[in-house]
Amino acid sequence: MAMGELTLRSACVEDAPVLLEIYAPYVTETAVSFEYDVPTLEEFQRRIEATLAKYPYIVAVLEGEIVGYCYASGFHTRRAYERSCELSVYVRRDKRGRGIGRALYCAMEDKLRKMGKKNLYACIAYPPEEDEYLTLDSVRFHERMGYSKCGHFTACGEKFGREYDIVYMEKILK
């Protein structure tokens, strides 16, 4: 799909208001995020700072506007897991399907590979049946990105009065 010039850059704390604006609808309108309340700006700034202290955090800019972001985080705190990361990606909902998520993930994988990371994981909300709050779009995206399902937790989350599963998907960097 044709689009203007997409650029990627490292996030900074000053991006927090726009990134929070992108994230908020995922909290309030979907079961993609299991958060019930939109974080405050101060909390979101703290999250960005904490991530940047150890991992990459990338924003996508399209025609001068931030339209998505991706960040890595630790998979588990024990030292044996240092080669593993969990990834998260959010694209402005009206800009999905344009390759922005793919561009962010490819850039993130390059950065993580250079850091010596090998195992990438995604924790994805999974609907027993697709509904107005949650589809399988994230699972399909990760499959296209080379991830495979490696774990399934049944009815472990509840949002909007409905039970949702989560799946873990994994990609091994080469």
C-alpha positions in Angstrom: 0.0 0.0 0.0 1.5 3.4 -1.0 2.3 5.8 1.7 4.4 8.9 2.3 7.9 8.8 3.7 8.1 6.6 6.8 11.0 7.2 9.1 12.0 5.4 12.3 13.9 6.9 15.2 14.5 6.3 18.8 11.8 7.4 21.2 12.3 10.0 23.8 10.4 11.0 26.9 9.1 14.0 25.1 7.2 11.7 22.7 5.1 10.4 25.7 1.9 12.5 25.0 1.6 11.3 21.4 2.5 7.7 22.3 0.0 7.7 25.0 -2.6 9.1 22.6 -1.9 6.1 20.3 -2.0 3.6 23.2 -5.1 4.9 25.0 -7.7 3.5 22.6 -6.2 0.1 22.9 -6.9 0.3 26.6 -10.4 1.9 26.5 -11.8 0.3 23.4 -10.1 -3.1 23.0 -8.9 -6.1 24.9 -5.6 -5.9 23.1 -4.2 -4.4 26.3 -5.4 -6.0 29.6 -5.0 -2.6 31.3 -8.3 -1.2 32.5 -7.2 2.4 33.0 -5.2 4.6 30.7 -1.9 5.4 32.4 -1.2 8.9 33.4 1.2 10.9 31.3 3.7 10.8 34.2 3.4 7.0 34.4 3.8 6.6 30.7 6.9 8.9 30.8 8.4 6.6 33.5 7.7 3.6 31.4 9.6 5.1 28.4 12.5 6.1 30.6 12.7 2.7 32.2 12.7 1.0 28.8 15.3 3.3 27.3 17.6 2.5 30.2 18.1 -1.0 28.9 16.2 -1.6 25.6 15.4 0.0 22.3 12.2 2.0 22.0 11.4 3.1 18.4 8.8 5.4 17.0 7.5 5.5 13.4 7.0 8.9 11.8 4.8 9.3 8.7 4.6 12.7 7.1 5.9 14.4 10.2 3.4 12.6 12.6 4.2 9.8 15.0 2.0 6.9 13.9 3.3 4.0 15.9 5.9 2.6 18.3 7.6 -0.5 19.3 9.7 -1.4 22.4 11.5 -4.3 23.9 11.4 -5.4 27.5 12.9 -8.1 29.6 11.3 -11.5 29.3 12.2 -12.4 32.9 14.4 -10.8 35.4 16.8 -13.7 36.1 20.2 -13.5 34.4 19.7 -16.7 32.4 17.0 -14.9 30.4 19.2 -12.0 29.3 19.3 -13.2 25.7 15.4 -13.1 25.6 13.1 -10.1 25.1 9.4 -9.4 24.9 8.3 -7.0 22.2 5.3 -4.8 22.0 4.0 -2.7 19.1 1.2 -0.2 18.7 0.2 1.5 15.5 -2.4 4.3 15.4 -5.6 2.5 14.7 -6.4 4.4 11.5 -2.9 3.7 10.1 -2.9 -0.1 10.5 -2.4 -2.3 7.5 0.2 0.0 5.9 3.4 -1.8 6.9 4.2 0.4 9.8 4.2 -2.5 12.3 6.4 -4.5 10.0 8.9 -1.7 9.6 9.0 -1.2 13.4 9.6 -4.9 14.1 12.3 -5.2 11.4 14.2 -2.3 12.9 13.7 -3.6 16.4 15.0 -7.1 15.4 18.1 -5.5 13.9 18.8 -3.6 17.1 18.2 -6.6 19.3 20.4 -8.8 17.1 23.3 -6.3 17.6 22.7 -6.5 21.3 23.1 -10.3 21.3 19.4 -11.1 21.8 18.2 -14.4 20.4 14.7 -15.2 21.6 11.9 -12.8 21.0 8.5 -13.2 22.5 5.1 -11.6 22.1 2.4 -11.9 24.7 -0.9 -11.5 22.8 -4.5 -11.3 24.0 -6.4 -14.1 22.2 -10.2 -14.3 21.8 -11.9 -17.7 22.1 -14.1 -16.1 19.4 -13.3 -12.8 17.6 -15.5 -10.0 18.9 -15.8 -6.2 18.7 -13.0 -5.9 21.3 -10.5 -8.4 20.1 -9.6 -10.1 16.8 -6.8 -12.4 15.7 -5.1 -9.6 13.8 -2.1 -9.5 16.2 -1.6 -13.3 15.9 -1.7 -13.1 12.1 0.7 -10.1 12.1 3.2 -12.1 14.2 2.8 -15.2 12.0 3.7 -13.0 9.0 6.7 -11.7 10.9 8.0 -15.3 11.4 6.7 -15.9 15.0 5.2 -19.2 16.0 2.9 -20.0 18.8 4.7 -21.5 21.8 2.2 -21.2 24.7 -1.5 -20.8 25.3 -3.1 -19.7 28.6 -6.9 -20.1 28.8 -9.3 -17.5 30.2 -6.5 -15.8 32.1 -7.8 -12.3 31.5 -11.1 -10.6 31.8 -12.1 -7.3 30.2 -15.5 -5.9 29.2 -17.1 -8.7 31.1 -15.6 -11.3 28.8 -12.8 -13.9 29.4 -9.8 -13.8 27.1 -6.9 -16.1 26.6 -3.3 -15.1 25.9 -0.9 -16.8 23.6 2.9 -16.5 23.6 4.6 -16.4 20.2 8.3 -16.8 19.7 10.9 -16.0 17.1 14.5 -17.0 17.2 16.9 -14.5 15.7 19.6 -15.9 13.5 
